[in-house]
């Protein structure tokens, strides 16, 4: 099943859920109040879906998927895969955060929002900002340095192994590779820090949402 088929299927299930929701068959005699209620429900759904998508993707990429790939793929293959995956990852989380910020901001206007709601909007905005920073600054720098290091490693006939052992051994005798490792590590570390900060913002908002749910 292609991605388009899966997407259409998911949208179809969502549409069925909306059509057969209690609000759809409720009384429509209230006019404007009913439209306002429908808009509120739609924005709440948008916020929950976008936030949960960003949260789930961030959790998987940061703590599960990346670690599994690093431990099982040849290092150059792992790096090339990451160079394709991370721009898509940061774009998806960024779009979801933008939608979450917009919907949350509409549902809780700044002038009438409580202090807690203002903090939550700040957490979402910070997550959005950290993702944009990664997407447009750190990720392009990391990919460029990775390609340069891959070229150096191929000249030394390393990089097709799993793990860092051969790189570390070669760097002891090669000052250029050692300098490249240091530079790459610094930029990659900043990217990882921004990603963790973004994840922290999502974590704070998840705690807020959990306090609002009545299961």
mmCIF file of the C-alpha atoms, coordinates in Angstrom:
data_MODEL
# 
_entry.id   MODEL 
# 
loop_
_atom_site.group_PDB 
_atom_site.id 
_atom_site.type_symbol 
_atom_site.label_atom_id 
_atom_site.label_alt_id 
_atom_site.label_comp_id 
_atom_site.label_asym_id 
_atom_site.label_entity_id 
_atom_site.label_seq_id 
_atom_site.pdbx_PDB_ins_code 
_atom_site.Cartn_x 
_atom_site.Cartn_y 
_atom_site.Cartn_z 
_atom_site.occupancy 
_atom_site.B_iso_or_equiv 
_atom_site.pdbx_formal_charge 
_atom_site.auth_seq_id 
_atom_site.auth_comp_id 
_atom_site.auth_asym_id 
_atom_site.auth_atom_id 
_atom_site.pdbx_PDB_model_num 
ATOM 1   C CA . UNK A 1 1   ? 0.000   0.000  0.000  1.00 0.00 ? 1   UNK A CA 1 
ATOM 2   C CA . UNK A 1 2   ? 1.518   3.310  -1.147 1.00 0.00 ? 2   UNK A CA 1 
ATOM 3   C CA . UNK A 1 3   ? 1.750   6.380  1.076  1.00 0.00 ? 3   UNK A CA 1 
ATOM 4   C CA . UNK A 1 4   ? -1.034  8.150  -0.855 1.00 0.00 ? 4   UNK A CA 1 
ATOM 5   C CA . UNK A 1 5   ? -3.407  5.220  -0.323 1.00 0.00 ? 5   UNK A CA 1 
ATOM 6   C CA . UNK A 1 6   ? -2.599  5.184  3.384  1.00 0.00 ? 6   UNK A CA 1 
ATOM 7   C CA . UNK A 1 7   ? -3.147  8.921  3.646  1.00 0.00 ? 7   UNK A CA 1 
ATOM 8   C CA . UNK A 1 8   ? -6.501  8.772  1.868  1.00 0.00 ? 8   UNK A CA 1 
ATOM 9   C CA . UNK A 1 9   ? -7.567  5.854  4.084  1.00 0.00 ? 9   UNK A CA 1 
ATOM 10  C CA . UNK A 1 10  ? -6.656  7.792  7.236  1.00 0.00 ? 10  UNK A CA 1 
ATOM 11  C CA . UNK A 1 11  ? -8.530  10.868 6.042  1.00 0.00 ? 11  UNK A CA 1 
ATOM 12  C CA . UNK A 1 12  ? -11.507 8.674  5.199  1.00 0.00 ? 12  UNK A CA 1 
ATOM 13  C CA . UNK A 1 13  ? -11.677 7.259  8.719  1.00 0.00 ? 13  UNK A CA 1 
ATOM 14  C CA . UNK A 1 14  ? -11.345 10.756 10.143 1.00 0.00 ? 14  UNK A CA 1 
ATOM 15  C CA . UNK A 1 15  ? -14.176 12.017 7.943  1.00 0.00 ? 15  UNK A CA 1 
ATOM 16  C CA . UNK A 1 16  ? -16.447 9.159  9.039  1.00 0.00 ? 16  UNK A CA 1 
ATOM 17  C CA . UNK A 1 17  ? -15.683 9.979  12.661 1.00 0.00 ? 17  UNK A CA 1 
ATOM 18  C CA . UNK A 1 18  ? -16.573 13.628 12.142 1.00 0.00 ? 18  UNK A CA 1 
ATOM 19  C CA . UNK A 1 19  ? -19.766 12.848 10.235 1.00 0.00 ? 19  UNK A CA 1 
ATOM 20  C CA . UNK A 1 20  ? -21.068 10.472 12.898 1.00 0.00 ? 20  UNK A CA 1 
ATOM 21  C CA . UNK A 1 21  ? -19.929 12.502 15.900 1.00 0.00 ? 21  UNK A CA 1 
ATOM 22  C CA . UNK A 1 22  ? -22.651 13.619 18.368 1.00 0.00 ? 22  UNK A CA 1 
ATOM 23  C CA . UNK A 1 23  ? -22.033 17.275 17.482 1.00 0.00 ? 23  UNK A CA 1 
ATOM 24  C CA . UNK A 1 24  ? -22.890 16.639 13.848 1.00 0.00 ? 24  UNK A CA 1 
ATOM 25  C CA . UNK A 1 25  ? -26.379 15.355 14.706 1.00 0.00 ? 25  UNK A CA 1 
ATOM 26  C CA . UNK A 1 26  ? -26.950 17.865 17.505 1.00 0.00 ? 26  UNK A CA 1 
ATOM 27  C CA . UNK A 1 27  ? -29.471 20.658 17.370 1.00 0.00 ? 27  UNK A CA 1 
ATOM 28  C CA . UNK A 1 28  ? -28.574 23.355 14.861 1.00 0.00 ? 28  UNK A CA 1 
ATOM 29  C CA . UNK A 1 29  ? -31.154 25.834 16.040 1.00 0.00 ? 29  UNK A CA 1 
ATOM 30  C CA . UNK A 1 30  ? -28.525 27.835 17.900 1.00 0.00 ? 30  UNK A CA 1 
ATOM 31  C CA . UNK A 1 31  ? -27.100 29.172 14.643 1.00 0.00 ? 31  UNK A CA 1 
ATOM 32  C CA . UNK A 1 32  ? -23.912 31.088 15.383 1.00 0.00 ? 32  UNK A CA 1 
ATOM 33  C CA . UNK A 1 33  ? -23.309 29.251 18.657 1.00 0.00 ? 33  UNK A CA 1 
ATOM 34  C CA . UNK A 1 34  ? -23.401 25.935 16.814 1.00 0.00 ? 34  UNK A CA 1 
ATOM 35  C CA . UNK A 1 35  ? -20.870 27.164 14.245 1.00 0.00 ? 35  UNK A CA 1 
ATOM 36  C CA . UNK A 1 36  ? -18.619 28.412 17.027 1.00 0.00 ? 36  UNK A CA 1 
ATOM 37  C CA . UNK A 1 37  ? -18.860 25.041 18.758 1.00 0.00 ? 37  UNK A CA 1 
ATOM 38  C CA . UNK A 1 38  ? -18.015 23.222 15.533 1.00 0.00 ? 38  UNK A CA 1 
ATOM 39  C CA . UNK A 1 39  ? -15.013 25.488 14.943 1.00 0.00 ? 39  UNK A CA 1 
ATOM 40  C CA . UNK A 1 40  ? -13.789 24.921 18.488 1.00 0.00 ? 40  UNK A CA 1 
ATOM 41  C CA . UNK A 1 41  ? -14.075 21.160 18.047 1.00 0.00 ? 41  UNK A CA 1 
ATOM 42  C CA . UNK A 1 42  ? -12.231 21.304 14.722 1.00 0.00 ? 42  UNK A CA 1 
ATOM 43  C CA . UNK A 1 43  ? -9.399  23.391 16.175 1.00 0.00 ? 43  UNK A CA 1 
ATOM 44  C CA . UNK A 1 44  ? -9.150  21.133 19.211 1.00 0.00 ? 44  UNK A CA 1 
ATOM 45  C CA . UNK A 1 45  ? -8.934  18.091 16.938 1.00 0.00 ? 45  UNK A CA 1 
ATOM 46  C CA . UNK A 1 46  ? -6.293  19.818 14.811 1.00 0.00 ? 46  UNK A CA 1 
ATOM 47  C CA . UNK A 1 47  ? -4.270  20.625 17.883 1.00 0.00 ? 47  UNK A CA 1 
ATOM 48  C CA . UNK A 1 48  ? -4.454  17.106 19.313 1.00 0.00 ? 48  UNK A CA 1 
ATOM 49  C CA . UNK A 1 49  ? -3.647  15.369 16.033 1.00 0.00 ? 49  UNK A CA 1 
ATOM 50  C CA . UNK A 1 50  ? -0.731  17.667 15.171 1.00 0.00 ? 50  UNK A CA 1 
ATOM 51  C CA . UNK A 1 51  ? 0.703   17.631 18.682 1.00 0.00 ? 51  UNK A CA 1 
ATOM 52  C CA . UNK A 1 52  ? 0.440   13.835 19.016 1.00 0.00 ? 52  UNK A CA 1 
ATOM 53  C CA . UNK A 1 53  ? 2.078   13.399 15.603 1.00 0.00 ? 53  UNK A CA 1 
ATOM 54  C CA . UNK A 1 54  ? 4.977   15.683 16.539 1.00 0.00 ? 54  UNK A CA 1 
ATOM 55  C CA . UNK A 1 55  ? 5.332   14.008 19.943 1.00 0.00 ? 55  UNK A CA 1 
ATOM 56  C CA . UNK A 1 56  ? 5.302   10.472 18.559 1.00 0.00 ? 56  UNK A CA 1 
ATOM 57  C CA . UNK A 1 57  ? 7.694   11.197 15.693 1.00 0.00 ? 57  UNK A CA 1 
ATOM 58  C CA . UNK A 1 58  ? 10.116  13.038 17.990 1.00 0.00 ? 58  UNK A CA 1 
ATOM 59  C CA . UNK A 1 59  ? 10.048  10.200 20.516 1.00 0.00 ? 59  UNK A CA 1 
ATOM 60  C CA . UNK A 1 60  ? 10.727  7.556  17.878 1.00 0.00 ? 60  UNK A CA 1 
ATOM 61  C CA . UNK A 1 61  ? 13.448  9.391  15.958 1.00 0.00 ? 61  UNK A CA 1 
ATOM 62  C CA . UNK A 1 62  ? 15.274  10.710 19.029 1.00 0.00 ? 62  UNK A CA 1 
ATOM 63  C CA . UNK A 1 63  ? 15.273  7.686  21.302 1.00 0.00 ? 63  UNK A CA 1 
ATOM 64  C CA . UNK A 1 64  ? 14.472  4.582  19.254 1.00 0.00 ? 64  UNK A CA 1 
ATOM 65  C CA . UNK A 1 65  ? 14.859  4.638  15.477 1.00 0.00 ? 65  UNK A CA 1 
ATOM 66  C CA . UNK A 1 66  ? 18.177  6.478  15.310 1.00 0.00 ? 66  UNK A CA 1 
ATOM 67  C CA . UNK A 1 67  ? 19.837  4.269  17.924 1.00 0.00 ? 67  UNK A CA 1 
ATOM 68  C CA . UNK A 1 68  ? 18.674  1.053  16.247 1.00 0.00 ? 68  UNK A CA 1 
ATOM 69  C CA . UNK A 1 69  ? 19.956  2.213  12.856 1.00 0.00 ? 69  UNK A CA 1 
ATOM 70  C CA . UNK A 1 70  ? 23.323  3.334  14.247 1.00 0.00 ? 70  UNK A CA 1 
ATOM 71  C CA . UNK A 1 71  ? 23.897  -0.033 15.926 1.00 0.00 ? 71  UNK A CA 1 
ATOM 72  C CA . UNK A 1 72  ? 22.992  -2.085 12.848 1.00 0.00 ? 72  UNK A CA 1 
ATOM 73  C CA . UNK A 1 73  ? 23.903  -0.136 9.693  1.00 0.00 ? 73  UNK A CA 1 
ATOM 74  C CA . UNK A 1 74  ? 27.340  0.525  8.194  1.00 0.00 ? 74  UNK A CA 1 
ATOM 75  C CA . UNK A 1 75  ? 28.285  4.019  9.314  1.00 0.00 ? 75  UNK A CA 1 
ATOM 76  C CA . UNK A 1 76  ? 28.317  5.687  5.893  1.00 0.00 ? 76  UNK A CA 1 
ATOM 77  C CA . UNK A 1 77  ? 25.009  4.076  5.000  1.00 0.00 ? 77  UNK A CA 1 
ATOM 78  C CA . UNK A 1 78  ? 23.613  5.260  8.335  1.00 0.00 ? 78  UNK A CA 1 
ATOM 79  C CA . UNK A 1 79  ? 24.826  8.814  7.714  1.00 0.00 ? 79  UNK A CA 1 
ATOM 80  C CA . UNK A 1 80  ? 23.411  8.956  4.186  1.00 0.00 ? 80  UNK A CA 1 
ATOM 81  C CA . UNK A 1 81  ? 20.054  7.707  5.449  1.00 0.00 ? 81  UNK A CA 1 
ATOM 82  C CA . UNK A 1 82  ? 20.040  10.286 8.258  1.00 0.00 ? 82  UNK A CA 1 
ATOM 83  C CA . UNK A 1 83  ? 20.821  13.054 5.763  1.00 0.00 ? 83  UNK A CA 1 
ATOM 84  C CA . UNK A 1 84  ? 17.591  12.209 3.926  1.00 0.00 ? 84  UNK A CA 1 
ATOM 85  C CA . UNK A 1 85  ? 15.483  11.496 6.996  1.00 0.00 ? 85  UNK A CA 1 
ATOM 86  C CA . UNK A 1 86  ? 16.253  14.458 9.244  1.00 0.00 ? 86  UNK A CA 1 
ATOM 87  C CA . UNK A 1 87  ? 15.154  17.253 6.869  1.00 0.00 ? 87  UNK A CA 1 
ATOM 88  C CA . UNK A 1 88  ? 11.836  15.415 6.471  1.00 0.00 ? 88  UNK A CA 1 
ATOM 89  C CA . UNK A 1 89  ? 11.636  14.857 10.245 1.00 0.00 ? 89  UNK A CA 1 
ATOM 90  C CA . UNK A 1 90  ? 12.227  18.497 11.152 1.00 0.00 ? 90  UNK A CA 1 
ATOM 91  C CA . UNK A 1 91  ? 9.841   19.652 8.425  1.00 0.00 ? 91  UNK A CA 1 
ATOM 92  C CA . UNK A 1 92  ? 7.051   17.379 9.680  1.00 0.00 ? 92  UNK A CA 1 
ATOM 93  C CA . UNK A 1 93  ? 7.516   18.352 13.330 1.00 0.00 ? 93  UNK A CA 1 
ATOM 94  C CA . UNK A 1 94  ? 7.770   22.024 12.347 1.00 0.00 ? 94  UNK A CA 1 
ATOM 95  C CA . UNK A 1 95  ? 4.522   21.936 10.370 1.00 0.00 ? 95  UNK A CA 1 
ATOM 96  C CA . UNK A 1 96  ? 2.749   20.099 13.194 1.00 0.00 ? 96  UNK A CA 1 
ATOM 97  C CA . UNK A 1 97  ? 4.051   22.609 15.742 1.00 0.00 ? 97  UNK A CA 1 
ATOM 98  C CA . UNK A 1 98  ? 2.920   25.526 13.573 1.00 0.00 ? 98  UNK A CA 1 
ATOM 99  C CA . UNK A 1 99  ? -0.588  24.061 13.380 1.00 0.00 ? 99  UNK A CA 1 
ATOM 100 C CA . UNK A 1 100 ? -0.573  23.368 17.131 1.00 0.00 ? 100 UNK A CA 1 
ATOM 101 C CA . UNK A 1 101 ? 0.526   26.932 17.908 1.00 0.00 ? 101 UNK A CA 1 
ATOM 102 C CA . UNK A 1 102 ? -2.091  28.414 15.594 1.00 0.00 ? 102 UNK A CA 1 
ATOM 103 C CA . UNK A 1 103 ? -4.962  26.331 16.960 1.00 0.00 ? 103 UNK A CA 1 
ATOM 104 C CA . UNK A 1 104 ? -3.919  26.754 20.610 1.00 0.00 ? 104 UNK A CA 1 
ATOM 105 C CA . UNK A 1 105 ? -3.465  30.491 20.120 1.00 0.00 ? 105 UNK A CA 1 
ATOM 106 C CA . UNK A 1 106 ? -6.931  30.821 18.598 1.00 0.00 ? 106 UNK A CA 1 
ATOM 107 C CA . UNK A 1 107 ? -8.565  28.783 21.368 1.00 0.00 ? 107 UNK A CA 1 
ATOM 108 C CA . UNK A 1 108 ? -6.682  30.716 24.064 1.00 0.00 ? 108 UNK A CA 1 
ATOM 109 C CA . UNK A 1 109 ? -6.215  34.337 22.924 1.00 0.00 ? 109 UNK A CA 1 
ATOM 110 C CA . UNK A 1 110 ? -3.231  35.986 24.612 1.00 0.00 ? 110 UNK A CA 1 
ATOM 111 C CA . UNK A 1 111 ? -5.213  38.800 26.262 1.00 0.00 ? 111 UNK A CA 1 
ATOM 112 C CA . UNK A 1 112 ? -7.647  36.435 27.975 1.00 0.00 ? 112 UNK A CA 1 
ATOM 113 C CA . UNK A 1 113 ? -5.307  33.462 28.457 1.00 0.00 ? 113 UNK A CA 1 
ATOM 114 C CA . UNK A 1 114 ? -4.236  32.340 31.906 1.00 0.00 ? 114 UNK A CA 1 
ATOM 115 C CA . UNK A 1 115 ? -0.586  32.339 32.933 1.00 0.00 ? 115 UNK A CA 1 
ATOM 116 C CA . UNK A 1 116 ? -0.444  28.557 32.452 1.00 0.00 ? 116 UNK A CA 1 
ATOM 117 C CA . UNK A 1 117 ? -1.878  28.844 28.936 1.00 0.00 ? 117 UNK A CA 1 
ATOM 118 C CA . UNK A 1 118 ? 0.675   31.526 28.071 1.00 0.00 ? 118 UNK A CA 1 
ATOM 119 C CA . UNK A 1 119 ? 3.470   29.256 29.272 1.00 0.00 ? 119 UNK A CA 1 
ATOM 120 C CA . UNK A 1 120 ? 2.106   26.428 27.129 1.00 0.00 ? 120 UNK A CA 1 
ATOM 121 C CA . UNK A 1 121 ? 2.018   28.651 24.077 1.00 0.00 ? 121 UNK A CA 1 
ATOM 122 C CA . UNK A 1 122 ? 5.618   29.560 24.867 1.00 0.00 ? 122 UNK A CA 1 
ATOM 123 C CA . UNK A 1 123 ? 6.612   25.887 25.027 1.00 0.00 ? 123 UNK A CA 1 
ATOM 124 C CA . UNK A 1 124 ? 5.015   25.228 21.648 1.00 0.00 ? 124 UNK A CA 1 
ATOM 125 C CA . UNK A 1 125 ? 6.633   28.302 20.100 1.00 0.00 ? 125 UNK A CA 1 
ATOM 126 C CA . UNK A 1 126 ? 10.051  27.314 21.446 1.00 0.00 ? 126 UNK A CA 1 
ATOM 127 C CA . UNK A 1 127 ? 9.645   23.817 19.998 1.00 0.00 ? 127 UNK A CA 1 
ATOM 128 C CA . UNK A 1 128 ? 8.746   25.353 16.636 1.00 0.00 ? 128 UNK A CA 1 
ATOM 129 C CA . UNK A 1 129 ? 11.759  27.684 16.791 1.00 0.00 ? 129 UNK A CA 1 
ATOM 130 C CA . UNK A 1 130 ? 14.196  24.907 17.714 1.00 0.00 ? 130 UNK A CA 1 
ATOM 131 C CA . UNK A 1 131 ? 12.921  22.783 14.821 1.00 0.00 ? 131 UNK A CA 1 
ATOM 132 C CA . UNK A 1 132 ? 13.304  25.632 12.344 1.00 0.00 ? 132 UNK A CA 1 
ATOM 133 C CA . UNK A 1 133 ? 16.831  26.242 13.618 1.00 0.00 ? 133 UNK A CA 1 
ATOM 134 C CA . UNK A 1 134 ? 17.661  22.598 13.060 1.00 0.00 ? 134 UNK A CA 1 
ATOM 135 C CA . UNK A 1 135 ? 16.001  22.499 9.647  1.00 0.00 ? 135 UNK A CA 1 
ATOM 136 C CA . UNK A 1 136 ? 17.627  25.619 8.195  1.00 0.00 ? 136 UNK A CA 1 
ATOM 137 C CA . UNK A 1 137 ? 20.902  25.950 10.144 1.00 0.00 ? 137 UNK A CA 1 
ATOM 138 C CA . UNK A 1 138 ? 22.290  22.893 11.907 1.00 0.00 ? 138 UNK A CA 1 
ATOM 139 C CA . UNK A 1 139 ? 21.065  20.123 9.582  1.00 0.00 ? 139 UNK A CA 1 
ATOM 140 C CA . UNK A 1 140 ? 22.573  21.615 6.370  1.00 0.00 ? 140 UNK A CA 1 
ATOM 141 C CA . UNK A 1 141 ? 25.858  22.240 8.226  1.00 0.00 ? 141 UNK A CA 1 
ATOM 142 C CA . UNK A 1 142 ? 25.888  18.709 9.631  1.00 0.00 ? 142 UNK A CA 1 
ATOM 143 C CA . UNK A 1 143 ? 25.187  17.119 6.242  1.00 0.00 ? 143 UNK A CA 1 
ATOM 144 C CA . UNK A 1 144 ? 27.929  19.166 4.564  1.00 0.00 ? 144 UNK A CA 1 
ATOM 145 C CA . UNK A 1 145 ? 30.495  18.186 7.206  1.00 0.00 ? 145 UNK A CA 1 
ATOM 146 C CA . UNK A 1 146 ? 29.349  14.563 7.065  1.00 0.00 ? 146 UNK A CA 1 
ATOM 147 C CA . UNK A 1 147 ? 29.964  14.408 3.311  1.00 0.00 ? 147 UNK A CA 1 
ATOM 148 C CA . UNK A 1 148 ? 33.435  15.887 3.733  1.00 0.00 ? 148 UNK A CA 1 
ATOM 149 C CA . UNK A 1 149 ? 34.267  13.385 6.457  1.00 0.00 ? 149 UNK A CA 1 
ATOM 150 C CA . UNK A 1 150 ? 32.916  10.503 4.383  1.00 0.00 ? 150 UNK A CA 1 
ATOM 151 C CA . UNK A 1 151 ? 35.271  11.517 1.585  1.00 0.00 ? 151 UNK A CA 1 
ATOM 152 C CA . UNK A 1 152 ? 38.232  11.571 3.963  1.00 0.00 ? 152 UNK A CA 1 
ATOM 153 C CA . UNK A 1 153 ? 37.269  8.183  5.391  1.00 0.00 ? 153 UNK A CA 1 
ATOM 154 C CA . UNK A 1 154 ? 36.864  6.560  1.985  1.00 0.00 ? 154 UNK A CA 1 
ATOM 155 C CA . UNK A 1 155 ? 40.427  7.603  1.196  1.00 0.00 ? 155 UNK A CA 1 
ATOM 156 C CA . UNK A 1 156 ? 41.435  5.732  4.363  1.00 0.00 ? 156 UNK A CA 1 
ATOM 157 C CA . UNK A 1 157 ? 39.263  2.712  3.421  1.00 0.00 ? 157 UNK A CA 1 
ATOM 158 C CA . UNK A 1 158 ? 37.021  3.043  6.463  1.00 0.00 ? 158 UNK A CA 1 
ATOM 159 C CA . UNK A 1 159 ? 33.347  3.882  6.980  1.00 0.00 ? 159 UNK A CA 1 
ATOM 160 C CA . UNK A 1 160 ? 31.696  0.679  5.816  1.00 0.00 ? 160 UNK A CA 1 
ATOM 161 C CA . UNK A 1 161 ? 31.868  -0.856 9.275  1.00 0.00 ? 161 UNK A CA 1 
ATOM 162 C CA . UNK A 1 162 ? 29.260  -0.608 12.053 1.00 0.00 ? 162 UNK A CA 1 
ATOM 163 C CA . UNK A 1 163 ? 30.271  1.707  14.869 1.00 0.00 ? 163 UNK A CA 1 
ATOM 164 C CA . UNK A 1 164 ? 33.064  4.254  15.476 1.00 0.00 ? 164 UNK A CA 1 
ATOM 165 C CA . UNK A 1 165 ? 36.051  2.040  16.290 1.00 0.00 ? 165 UNK A CA 1 
ATOM 166 C CA . UNK A 1 166 ? 37.947  2.335  12.968 1.00 0.00 ? 166 UNK A CA 1 
ATOM 167 C CA . UNK A 1 167 ? 37.324  6.090  12.773 1.00 0.00 ? 167 UNK A CA 1 
ATOM 168 C CA . UNK A 1 168 ? 38.762  6.621  16.236 1.00 0.00 ? 168 UNK A CA 1 
ATOM 169 C CA . UNK A 1 169 ? 41.803  4.474  15.458 1.00 0.00 ? 169 UNK A CA 1 
ATOM 170 C CA . UNK A 1 170 ? 42.481  6.317  12.186 1.00 0.00 ? 170 UNK A CA 1 
ATOM 171 C CA . UNK A 1 171 ? 42.012  9.732  13.813 1.00 0.00 ? 171 UNK A CA 1 
ATOM 172 C CA . UNK A 1 172 ? 44.887  9.043  16.219 1.00 0.00 ? 172 UNK A CA 1 
ATOM 173 C CA . UNK A 1 173 ? 47.311  9.020  13.280 1.00 0.00 ? 173 UNK A CA 1 
ATOM 174 C CA . UNK A 1 174 ? 45.514  11.524 11.038 1.00 0.00 ? 174 UNK A CA 1 
ATOM 175 C CA . UNK A 1 175 ? 45.253  15.120 12.335 1.00 0.00 ? 175 UNK A CA 1 
ATOM 176 C CA . UNK A 1 176 ? 42.942  16.180 9.499  1.00 0.00 ? 176 UNK A CA 1 
ATOM 177 C CA . UNK A 1 177 ? 40.412  13.484 10.336 1.00 0.00 ? 177 UNK A CA 1 
ATOM 178 C CA . UNK A 1 178 ? 40.767  14.310 14.018 1.00 0.00 ? 178 UNK A CA 1 
ATOM 179 C CA . UNK A 1 179 ? 40.016  17.985 13.327 1.00 0.00 ? 179 UNK A CA 1 
ATOM 180 C CA . UNK A 1 180 ? 37.056  17.040 11.128 1.00 0.00 ? 180 UNK A CA 1 
ATOM 181 C CA . UNK A 1 181 ? 35.694  14.763 13.861 1.00 0.00 ? 181 UNK A CA 1 
ATOM 182 C CA . UNK A 1 182 ? 35.911  17.622 16.352 1.00 0.00 ? 182 UNK A CA 1 
ATOM 183 C CA . UNK A 1 183 ? 34.149  20.076 14.037 1.00 0.00 ? 183 UNK A CA 1 
ATOM 184 C CA . UNK A 1 184 ? 31.449  17.586 13.099 1.00 0.00 ? 184 UNK A CA 1 
ATOM 185 C CA . UNK A 1 185 ? 30.930  16.658 16.739 1.00 0.00 ? 185 UNK A CA 1 
ATOM 186 C CA . UNK A 1 186 ? 30.431  20.287 17.719 1.00 0.00 ? 186 UNK A CA 1 
ATOM 187 C CA . UNK A 1 187 ? 27.809  21.013 15.044 1.00 0.00 ? 187 UNK A CA 1 
ATOM 188 C CA . UNK A 1 188 ? 26.091  17.661 15.544 1.00 0.00 ? 188 UNK A CA 1 
ATOM 189 C CA . UNK A 1 189 ? 26.030  18.311 19.283 1.00 0.00 ? 189 UNK A CA 1 
ATOM 190 C CA . UNK A 1 190 ? 24.297  21.661 18.775 1.00 0.00 ? 190 UNK A CA 1 
ATOM 191 C CA . UNK A 1 191 ? 21.761  19.986 16.500 1.00 0.00 ? 191 UNK A CA 1 
ATOM 192 C CA . UNK A 1 192 ? 21.125  17.272 19.092 1.00 0.00 ? 192 UNK A CA 1 
ATOM 193 C CA . UNK A 1 193 ? 20.762  19.892 21.833 1.00 0.00 ? 193 UNK A CA 1 
ATOM 194 C CA . UNK A 1 194 ? 18.198  21.826 19.786 1.00 0.00 ? 194 UNK A CA 1 
ATOM 195 C CA . UNK A 1 195 ? 16.319  18.591 19.137 1.00 0.00 ? 195 UNK A CA 1 
ATOM 196 C CA . UNK A 1 196 ? 16.286  17.704 22.847 1.00 0.00 ? 196 UNK A CA 1 
ATOM 197 C CA . UNK A 1 197 ? 15.081  21.207 23.746 1.00 0.00 ? 197 UNK A CA 1 
ATOM 198 C CA . UNK A 1 198 ? 12.269  20.861 21.204 1.00 0.00 ? 198 UNK A CA 1 
ATOM 199 C CA . UNK A 1 199 ? 11.366  17.469 22.657 1.00 0.00 ? 199 UNK A CA 1 
ATOM 200 C CA . UNK A 1 200 ? 11.334  19.036 26.119 1.00 0.00 ? 200 UNK A CA 1 
ATOM 201 C CA . UNK A 1 201 ? 8.802   21.622 24.977 1.00 0.00 ? 201 UNK A CA 1 
ATOM 202 C CA . UNK A 1 202 ? 6.558   18.871 23.663 1.00 0.00 ? 202 UNK A CA 1 
ATOM 203 C CA . UNK A 1 203 ? 6.973   16.938 26.910 1.00 0.00 ? 203 UNK A CA 1 
ATOM 204 C CA . UNK A 1 204 ? 5.872   19.959 28.963 1.00 0.00 ? 204 UNK A CA 1 
ATOM 205 C CA . UNK A 1 205 ? 2.791   20.390 26.792 1.00 0.00 ? 205 UNK A CA 1 
ATOM 206 C CA . UNK A 1 206 ? 1.938   16.691 27.035 1.00 0.00 ? 206 UNK A CA 1 
ATOM 207 C CA . UNK A 1 207 ? 1.806   17.053 30.833 1.00 0.00 ? 207 UNK A CA 1 
ATOM 208 C CA . UNK A 1 208 ? -0.544  20.029 30.457 1.00 0.00 ? 208 UNK A CA 1 
ATOM 209 C CA . UNK A 1 209 ? -2.852  18.124 28.101 1.00 0.00 ? 209 UNK A CA 1 
ATOM 210 C CA . UNK A 1 210 ? -2.866  15.087 30.391 1.00 0.00 ? 210 UNK A CA 1 
ATOM 211 C CA . UNK A 1 211 ? -4.159  17.318 33.189 1.00 0.00 ? 211 UNK A CA 1 
ATOM 212 C CA . UNK A 1 212 ? -7.032  18.436 30.966 1.00 0.00 ? 212 UNK A CA 1 
ATOM 213 C CA . UNK A 1 213 ? -8.196  14.971 29.925 1.00 0.00 ? 213 UNK A CA 1 
ATOM 214 C CA . UNK A 1 214 ? -10.996 13.196 31.739 1.00 0.00 ? 214 UNK A CA 1 
ATOM 215 C CA . UNK A 1 215 ? -10.799 9.492  30.954 1.00 0.00 ? 215 UNK A CA 1 
# 
